[in-house]
């Protein structure tokens, strides 16, 4: 079972990915996380990636595809949860080719539908754990940590992503709108698209996703 989570920034992909990982035997791949790791490197390449992430634009297809391909070569490609990939039609077609070579394919594409005004509110409230990556939101009561700035799960410090600000959000949303949204049509035509109301609580969203996937 291979799944793509397709949604604009701050729609809740990361939160649902955590729940899916806990319930299903699945390899969670966030190209954003992989790129953030690279951006911490002191090399020129690391610095170049960091600058792109902070601008809110998309990293070039060649770089993202190379990183993803290297990763897919190391894991079982029949239980994938792709979060933040593909971001455009070219990436989607390349993904289909990469999986076909491994006798695999995408089974479900889950779109989390959240209106722009709600995303804008969520983006400034998002906090992530430095250690385990768990996400919280200071603007949503049910997603606040018990102690401000501290992860409920592992007790480590929370931080705000450098691209989680209103200015960068405008660029990220525009990129989504222009380049990623056309994928909705691409996967709908293949009969793989399922739309879930991303304004519901995280538990309600998860139970709708489970109903789509079928309990296993
Ligand atoms: P995310 O964590 O998915 O919100 O991604 C954070 C940033 O990483 C994006 O704003 C892009 O700059 C970059 N990024 C993540 N995934 C991709 C991708 N599939 N293609 C191009 N850029 C990406």
Boltz pocket constraint, residues with backbone or C-beta under 6 A from the ligand:
constraints:
  - pocket:
      binder: B
      contacts: [[A, 9], [A, 30], [A, 31], [A, 32], [A, 33], [A, 35], [A, 52], [A, 53], [A, 56], [A, 57], [A, 58], [A, 59], [A, 60], [A, 61], [A, 64], [A, 83], [A, 84], [A, 85], [A, 86], [A, 87], [A, 91], [A, 163], [A, 172]]
      max_distance: 6.0
